[in-house]
Amino acid sequence: MHNCISLTFKEKAKQLVGHRVKVVTTNGTFNGRLYAVEANYLTLRILVYKRYIKTFIRLDEIVALRRE
Protein backbone atom coordinates (compact mmCIF):
# COMPACT_ATOMS: atom_id res chain seq x y z
CA MET A 1 0.00 0.00 0.00
CA HIS A 2 1.29 3.48 -0.86
CA ASN A 3 1.80 6.20 1.70
CA CYS A 4 -0.53 9.16 1.14
CA ILE A 5 2.23 11.63 1.94
CA SER A 6 4.33 12.58 -1.08
CA LEU A 7 8.06 12.92 -0.39
CA THR A 8 10.28 15.43 -2.17
CA PHE A 9 13.32 14.28 -4.12
CA LYS A 10 15.59 15.51 -1.34
CA GLU A 11 13.63 13.56 1.31
CA LYS A 12 13.79 10.40 -0.78
CA ALA A 13 17.52 10.91 -1.35
CA LYS A 14 18.10 11.29 2.41
CA GLN A 15 16.63 7.81 2.89
CA LEU A 16 19.56 6.46 0.80
CA VAL A 17 22.35 8.06 2.88
CA GLY A 18 24.89 5.38 3.80
CA HIS A 19 23.94 3.14 0.86
CA ARG A 20 25.74 2.52 -2.43
CA VAL A 21 23.97 4.45 -5.18
CA LYS A 22 24.16 5.29 -8.87
CA VAL A 23 23.66 8.97 -9.70
CA VAL A 24 22.87 9.87 -13.30
CA THR A 25 23.46 13.56 -14.05
CA THR A 26 23.49 15.83 -17.04
CA ASN A 27 27.31 15.52 -16.91
CA GLY A 28 27.70 11.76 -16.52
CA THR A 29 27.03 8.83 -14.20
CA PHE A 30 28.61 8.39 -10.77
CA ASN A 31 28.68 5.34 -8.49
CA GLY A 32 29.55 5.47 -4.80
CA ARG A 33 28.26 5.66 -1.26
CA LEU A 34 25.83 8.50 -0.58
CA TYR A 35 27.43 10.49 2.23
CA ALA A 36 25.06 13.46 2.71
CA VAL A 37 22.17 15.38 1.17
CA GLU A 38 22.30 19.16 1.66
CA ALA A 39 20.05 22.05 0.59
CA ASN A 40 21.09 22.04 -3.08
CA TYR A 41 23.75 19.32 -3.47
CA LEU A 42 24.59 15.82 -2.38
CA THR A 43 27.93 14.35 -1.37
CA LEU A 44 29.01 11.04 -2.86
CA ARG A 45 31.99 9.06 -1.54
CA ILE A 46 33.82 7.44 -4.48
CA LEU A 47 36.77 5.03 -4.50
CA VAL A 48 39.47 6.31 -6.88
CA TYR A 49 42.88 4.63 -7.09
CA LYS A 50 42.48 2.95 -3.66
CA ARG A 51 41.48 6.25 -2.00
CA TYR A 52 38.07 7.59 -1.13
CA ILE A 53 37.22 11.06 -2.38
CA LYS A 54 34.11 13.13 -1.79
CA THR A 55 32.31 14.36 -4.87
CA PHE A 56 29.68 17.09 -4.68
CA ILE A 57 26.79 16.94 -7.14
CA ARG A 58 24.22 19.72 -7.52
CA LEU A 59 20.66 18.48 -7.11
CA ASP A 60 19.50 20.40 -10.18
CA GLU A 61 21.92 18.33 -12.35
CA ILE A 62 20.56 14.96 -11.21
CA VAL A 63 18.45 13.04 -13.71
CA ALA A 64 18.12 9.81 -11.69
CA LEU A 65 19.25 8.36 -8.36
CA ARG A 66 18.96 4.71 -7.41
CA ARG A 67 20.26 2.31 -4.80
CA GLU A 68 22.70 -0.33 -6.00
N, C-alpha and C positions, 0 to 999 in steps of 0.2 A: 504494500500500500504506500502511496506517495504522501509525503508531508505537505500540508497545505501552505506552509511558509516557504516562500521562494528565497533562496540564498543568492547573494551577489557572487560574481566571479571571484572577488577577493576572499570572501568567506569560504567558498568552496576550495580555493587554493590553500588557505590556512589549514584545512583539514588534511592536506597532504604533506605538511611540514614534517620532516624526519624520514620521509619515504623517497625511494628512487623514482624519478619522474623523467618524462620526455617533454621538452618544451619546444613547440614549433613556433617560430617567429617569422616576421617579414624579412629577417636577415639570416635565416638558417635554423637548423635544429640542434638542440643541446640536450645532452643526457647527463644526469647527475642526481645528487641528493638535495632536495629542497630544504634550504637552511632557514629562510625567513620570508615573510610576505609583509611588505611595508605599504605606505600610502599609495605610491605610484610605481613601485618596482618590486621585484622579488630577487632573492639571493640564492644562487645555485652553487653547490659545492661540487667541483669537477676534478677528477683525477687526470693529471697531465704529467707525463714523464715521471711517474712514481711520487708525485707531490700533489697535494690537494690545493686548488686555488678557488677563490670565491669569484663568481661571475654575477654581475648585476644586470638584470633584464627589465626594461621598462614594461609595465603592464600594457600600455597602449600598442606595443609591438607584438604581443602574443596572439597567435592565431588559434593554438590549441595547447592544452596541458593535460597530460594523462599519467597515471601511475604505472610504473613498469613492474 
